[in-house]
Amino acid sequence: MPIRLALLLLCCSLPVGAQTSSLLPVPASLRPGTGRMVIDSTTNFAVTAFSDSRLEQALDRFRGRLARRIGQPVSRSVSRTATPRSIAIDVSGRGMAVQGVEEVERYTLAISPEGATLQAATVVGALRGLETLLQLVEGDGTTFSLPALSIADEPRFPWRGLLVDVSRHFMPVEQLKRTLDAMALVKLNVFHWHLSDDQGFRVESKRFPRLHELGSDGLYYTQDQVRDVVRYARDRGIRVVPEFDIPGHSTAWFVGYPQFSAQSPPIAIRREWGGADAIFDPTREATYVFLARFIAEMVPLFPDAYWHVGGDEVEGKHWNSVPRIVAWRKRHGFKDNEALQAHFNRRLSVILARHNKRMVGWDEILYPDLPKKTVVQSWRGTQYLANSAKQGFSALLSAPWYLDHIKPATDYYTVEPVPQFDELTPAQQELVLGGEAAIWAEFITAECADSRIWPRLGAVAERLWSPREVTDVADMYRRLEILTDRLEGMGLRVRSHSRRMLATIAPGLDVAPVESLFTAVQPPGFGQWSNGQGTNHFHPLARLVDAARPDPAGRWATERLVRRLALNASDAAARDTLLQLFEGWSLLLPRIERLATQSPTLAQALPVAKVLARTAVIGTEALGFLSAGRQPPADWAAASAQELQRYDEPQGTLRVAISSDVRKLLAMATGGAPAGRSP
Ligand code: ACM
């Protein structure tokens, strides 16, 4: 990226006078103290009460990360008593043998020039506090230090998760571990492992080996790898909730075991996205015997008290097309396929109860006579969350937090997880356990996963941890930039993903113009997928869109500057910065045109580069009218608004990220309301 554009974007993300804190999530309470505690090679460490190997390992990792943060070796010894200028960890006990929803994650931090004490009832609480301590390290010209303060922190919700879909595209163990490290950084505590779907069955089964042998293209986790991931997560205070999605989204099961499907063999792994090919036959006793034996084999791998059965998007046509199933359903008095699925779920909940597992499923499993211990995960809308709570079920929110929908971080951040529109009693509100973001992987491979998950997941993590009143979007964006740095430092490819992928796409070419383009264009959003995507399971996903990032820096920069101008149309600094950004984006076009002659993949940038240039030109003209205080000609304004509206749509496989903000600018210049909305 040209240095000037990078600097302009940087100055937009670091507002003058912003608080210096980089904590993410913001703690429940923080009281500043006086002075600071110097951190260097002489800083001591103490574990003054309970200790176990999990805490010892966490402290080892902490010291390693601290050493790298301050660029000096740190003390190698850990004492049993606090000493002057030590970081002392005072933990009362281990916490739950298997971490659960009830785990106490509370901690306090007291930092003064004389030393720091981290107190927690459980090891998991200490893990949360250690992450906070690392984020507090700051420096001046000569020393690193922790600011004197006291923090009393605990999460707003006990269930704060991320779903990772490893079925549509397999994610290697290393990728999952990186994700877990990053989740721990922002205090997320549930890894929801979506292990089977139409496109792949991803766990080794010794009892039913054709599941992974025929249902995975050879890309599956061995049972040892599963144990390793679960242990790795536990060491970081993260629960692992497995999901084997049934009775729909289950084509991959039937490649090896077609006898449990409503459909006849042969059944192949589904290679296209969306829609199932085959679903379970809920009318045969053999189906439940099979599932019970499968679950019994898997239970020891997944110690969590919750078990996700999926249950979403069960396509009734697959039952309706089988006369035997329709006749059985009628004979047994189930009025429709929903009732038939509820029967299937009741059978599952009995199997799971034998293993002391609580059943979790998507919206569609909600049925009045399900056991009340069932948890419903809402993906279709917040109103479904309210419906579940009103019927007495614990509920998880996911609908607004699908990261693959490529919405800006603002949208993920400004969600209120407890429905306000629909009066829930305090007891019903208590049933909202929290929520999960989700990264569905139709268009996501391990190669781009970091950049599609982060830093936006940080916005969800804060919403689920921090007090409800923490809602400053500008400050969130400021801290997401810092989070991105931290994640890059840990080895995630959040920002660096684009450069790596462009190196694959165009070795030897100067792709700086494309990197600049990526500051203002992004992958299309949900619902815009079909437009130009044309991929299936065999596609390498190495198109230009796969190198682009969601919510690019130029989008927030533009929004911020337009907001400033809305408050004060004569804010010359905001106007000039915006003009420079627009100029930078419009000048990209000839450079992109040259690159486009050297690679068909780079040529994918042409349509969006043209549209970005036009958007920037309209923005520049609107700014001209605005700063001159002159009304633009009505026909020009109307034509420009219409033109910008079209630019919300993808141009090929990419779309301009700033069109709706430039439309706002245009509306300001014409003194009216913005025309239309961005998707
Ligand atoms: C889902 O997105 N079908 C759970």
Boltz pocket constraint, residues with backbone or C-beta under 6 A from the ligand:
constraints:
  - pocket:
      binder: B
      contacts: [[A, 312], [A, 313], [A, 362], [A, 379]]
      max_distance: 6.0
